[in-house]
Structure formats: structure tokens, C-alpha cells
Amino acid sequence: MKKNKSRRSFIKKAALGTAAFGGAPYIIASKGNKEILLKREYLLQEHTANDNINLALIGSGIQGIYDTSTALKVAGVKLVAVCDLYSGRLARAKELWGNDLFTTRDYREILSRKDVDAVIVATPDHWHKKITIDALNAGKAVYCEKPMIQKFEEGAQIIEAQKRSKAICQIGSQGMSSLGNEKAKQLYEDGAIGDMVLLDMYNDRYSSEGAWQYPIPADANPQTVDFDTFLGNAPKHAFDTTRFFRWRNYKDYGTGVAGDLFVHAFSTLHYILDSKGPNRALSTGGLRYWNDGRDVPDVTLTFYDYSKTDTHAAFNASFRVNFIAGSGDGGGFRLIGTEGAMEVGQNSVTLIRSKLGKIPSNYSMIAYTEAEQ
Ligand SMILES: NC(=O)c1ccc[n+]([C@@H]2O[C@H](COP(=O)([O-])OP(=O)(O)OC[C@H]3O[C@@H](n4cnc5c(N)ncnc54)[C@H](O)[C@@H]3O)[C@@H](O)[C@H]2O)c1
């Protein structure tokens, strides 16, 4: 626990309901020993800057479209340009945001535009570092999708470029700005679950889409797809639409389950606990089902040891991603402590407060004399 507040102080705060979180929009429902804290509404307008912002999107695929659509809900934000390497994505951008949009296959044309204040970088992972650094050097504010980098050594270069340019650079792990995480952090620091014992994260997927087997457009060919630019610094490869549209499945462009999906669990966990990370890991897994040419596992289980710090007790974490769930899609992120547990979602936290049973129940009593019972 970060602050050594008493359980009584936590209960008092919880009883105050929404006031306990500075008037944040939560509804608290109770059921048995569970308290469910739900977001009432996420008001983007609360986060607007005063000035208008001209935005550009680099990498107009699935996440780029979600990010941009969210950004455009904020008053004063205008999308002026979009870059992508597949012409179908540029056509889709015009369908979504109008024919006046400037579109290009060369992101440098976006960075040289004086009217662009900020860029969203939502390309495959192997392009994040180069485009982010080029954008910072061009004086643009950057929102780069997670994972920040593809290779470990790239991180310091982005940090250095940000410090030099002094431009804003935010890495998009949306949990870092979710109300669920914020509320969970406050509850944890108030002692709601006592000392950390175990973190249990699982992400089960049971669909081709969930397993990163995205559709390949019928018109994808060397004229509509700029495959050579897509490769960037990755090893040379003959034109291959599967690699282009399902890049996540290849180590040359993506980061596998650990970089792509564990990153969300890590950012949430470390934010809530104010942790710098584990000191030991044991990982296993393999490619069990999706034998579609990919070279990354579809089942990964990793166990982490966290040492005691000023903000948390020593605990263990278990992360599991499984693309052949069998029983359907599902996920969970549960912090288990000495005085309860918290199930953390994007916009909700379910808190289970429980007292450890220390009085023997009927189970063991069968072996004791009546006098001892
Ligand atoms: N925060 C989240 O929950 C979340 C979810 C999904 C994806 N992501 C991240 O977003 C990024 C994009 O993932 P996606 O699922 O949208 O992939 P996607 O394949 O749907 O989109 C990527 C787009 O980038 C384009 N592209 C590739 N290289 C480019 C380049 N050099 N210049 C311009 N465009 C280029 C591709 O043509 C494609 O349209 C990844 O880094 C991924 O990890 C984050």
C-alpha cells in the first residue's frame, strides 16, 4: 500500500460515494460483499484545451480510425490530413471524414505541413520509433499507439527526441487515461484490498479477428499497396499481402503477445501500484492452432515476481493470453490483496472486500476430538 491509511478511513470514503473521487462520474452499487463502481459518463469535453488543434493521422487502419474518431469528439479538434500505404485506407478515410481531406502515402508530406499541430501514429509497431522521432523533430505533438517501440533499444531514442524537441509525446495505452484505472489506484492507495498478494490477468479470444487474422482486401496488389515502404528497416521480403494486413503475426513488424497485449496489463498494474516492474519472469507457450504462416505464439503464459517496494508488498503476477479459448472470448484483470480483491475494467472497478477465514470450518474438524472442536 502506498499510504498507510486504515481500513476505516477507506470505508468512510467509500460511503461518501462520488464525493470520494473529487466528484468524478461514478455510480456505486452494492451486492453482498461487492461494491461495483461504474462510470456514469466519460465527458471528453472536460479534457479540452482552449485552442483549436489541427490533427493528422499516420496509419489509418483499425486503431487509427478509433483513435481519430475519439479525438474528433473533442471540441476544437479538426482532422486535416491522413497518411497510409494502402489506397483503400485513404479512400476509407475520405468516406469517414470528407473529400477535402489531404491524403498521402508519404508521412513526410504530413510533417512538412505548417497547418498540422499534432499527429496520431497508428502504424505497425516497427514504424513507431522512426515516425515519432521525425514528428517530434518537426515540432508536432505526438500520440503514438502502444507499444511505444518494437525493439528495446529504441525507447531511449524517443525519450531523447522528446526532451530535445520539448514537443508533447504521449504513448497510447488507453488504460493510462481510463477512469477504471484511476479509481482502482485511488482504492488501492486507500487500502481497499490491503497488501498485494497476486495479480491475475487473462485474455481469452476465440475468433479469427481476435487471433489477428484480419481480412485481406480483394483489391490489394502492388499498385494499391506500397509494400516496400511498409518493410522499412525490416528484412527484405517479396510482396506479400498477408504480411502487410496481418503484420502482427510476424516478429519482423510486431511484438507478439508480450509486446502487443501484455503492455496493457503492465501499464495498468504499474500505474495502480506505482511500480517500476518485476524482477523475474518465467514464460512459456507456443503456436498451437493458427498455423497460417505466423511466427509468434498463439498461447502465452508468463509469471512474474515483484519484489517489495515502498508502494507494494512482494507479490506474484500471472499473465495469460490464449487465442484458442474454446469456451469463447473473455478477459480479466484482478488484483488480489490481503483484505479483498479488485476486478479492474476500462471504465469500472468491482471491489470485493473480504476477511480471511481464520476459524476452522467443518472440513477439518472431523479429525479432531469433541473436546478440541
Ligand atoms: N490501444 C489499443 O488498444 C490498440 C488496439 C489495436 C492496435 N493498437 C496499436 O495500433 C497500431 C496499429 O494497429 P492496427 O490494428 O490499427 O493495424 P492496422 O494494420 O489495421 O493499421 C495500420 C495501418 O498503418 C499503415 N501503415 C503501415 N506502415 C505505414 C507507414 N510507414 N506509413 C503510413 N502508414 C503505414 C497500414 O497500411 C495500415 O493501414 C499498432 O501499433 C497496434 O499495436 C492499439
The ligand as a Tripos MOL2 file, in Angstrom:
@<TRIPOS>MOLECULE
LIG
   44    48     1     0     0
SMALL
NO_CHARGES

@<TRIPOS>ATOM
      1 N1         -4.5060    0.7900  -27.7930 N.am      1 LIG1
      2 C1         -5.0760   -0.3080  -28.2690 C.2       1 LIG1
      3 O1         -5.9120   -0.9420  -27.6310 O.2       1 LIG1
      4 C2         -4.6900   -0.7960  -29.6220 C.ar      1 LIG1
      5 C3         -5.5360   -1.6760  -30.3010 C.ar      1 LIG1
      6 C4         -5.1620   -2.0850  -31.5650 C.ar      1 LIG1
      7 C5         -3.9610   -1.6580  -32.1050 C.ar      1 LIG1
      8 N2         -3.1440   -0.8180  -31.4200 N.ar      1 LIG1
      9 C6         -1.8600   -0.3740  -31.9900 C.3       1 LIG1
     10 O2         -2.1400    0.4840  -33.0760 O.3       1 LIG1
     11 C7         -1.1920    0.2870  -34.1090 C.3       1 LIG1
     12 C8         -1.9420   -0.0450  -35.3950 C.3       1 LIG1
     13 O3         -2.6400   -1.2760  -35.2410 O.3       1 LIG1
     14 P1         -3.9060   -1.6140  -36.1470 P.3       1 LIG1
     15 O4         -4.5820   -2.7510  -35.5200 O.co2     1 LIG1
     16 O5         -4.6990   -0.3780  -36.4010 O.co2     1 LIG1
     17 O6         -3.1860   -2.0860  -37.5000 O.3       1 LIG1
     18 P2         -3.7340   -1.9040  -38.9920 P.3       1 LIG1
     19 O7         -2.9270   -2.8330  -39.8270 O.co2     1 LIG1
     20 O8         -5.2160   -2.0140  -39.0280 O.co2     1 LIG1
     21 O9         -3.3440   -0.3920  -39.3480 O.3       1 LIG1
     22 C9         -2.0300    0.0210  -39.5760 C.3       1 LIG1
     23 C10        -2.0550    0.9280  -40.7910 C.3       1 LIG1
     24 O10        -0.7700    1.5180  -40.9580 O.3       1 LIG1
     25 C11        -0.4860    1.5940  -42.3390 C.3       1 LIG1
     26 N3          0.9570    1.7180  -42.4820 N.ar      1 LIG1
     27 C12         1.9210    0.7640  -42.3730 C.ar      1 LIG1
     28 N4          3.1370    1.3100  -42.4710 N.ar      1 LIG1
     29 C13         2.9450    2.6430  -42.6650 C.ar      1 LIG1
     30 C14         3.8120    3.7440  -42.8710 C.ar      1 LIG1
     31 N5          5.1350    3.5900  -42.8950 N.pl3     1 LIG1
     32 N6          3.2670    4.9740  -43.0660 N.ar      1 LIG1
     33 C15         1.9230    5.1480  -43.0440 C.ar      1 LIG1
     34 N7          1.0560    4.1390  -42.8580 N.ar      1 LIG1
     35 C16         1.5620    2.9110  -42.6690 C.ar      1 LIG1
     36 C17        -1.0760    0.3170  -42.9060 C.3       1 LIG1
     37 O11        -1.3550    0.4280  -44.2630 O.3       1 LIG1
     38 C18        -2.3510    0.1770  -42.0880 C.3       1 LIG1
     39 O12        -3.4770    0.7440  -42.7040 O.3       1 LIG1
     40 C19        -0.2660   -0.8270  -33.6170 C.3       1 LIG1
     41 O13         0.9170   -0.2980  -33.0860 O.3       1 LIG1
     42 C20        -1.0430   -1.5220  -32.5500 C.3       1 LIG1
     43 O14        -0.2340   -2.1010  -31.5390 O.3       1 LIG1
     44 C21        -3.5040   -0.3610  -30.2000 C.ar      1 LIG1
@<TRIPOS>BOND
     1     1     2 1
     2     2     3 2
     3     2     4 1
     4     4     5 ar
     5     4    44 ar
     6     5     6 ar
     7     6     7 ar
     8     7     8 ar
     9     8     9 1
    10     8    44 ar
    11     9    10 1
    12     9    42 1
    13    10    11 1
    14    11    12 1
    15    11    40 1
    16    12    13 1
    17    13    14 1
    18    14    15 2
    19    14    16 1
    20    14    17 1
    21    17    18 1
    22    18    19 2
    23    18    20 1
    24    18    21 1
    25    21    22 1
    26    22    23 1
    27    23    24 1
    28    23    38 1
    29    24    25 1
    30    25    26 1
    31    25    36 1
    32    26    27 ar
    33    26    35 ar
    34    27    28 ar
    35    28    29 ar
    36    29    30 ar
    37    29    35 ar
    38    30    31 1
    39    30    32 ar
    40    32    33 ar
    41    33    34 ar
    42    34    35 ar
    43    36    37 1
    44    36    38 1
    45    38    39 1
    46    40    41 1
    47    40    42 1
    48    42    43 1
@<TRIPOS>SUBSTRUCTURE
     1 LIG1         1 GROUP 0 **** ****
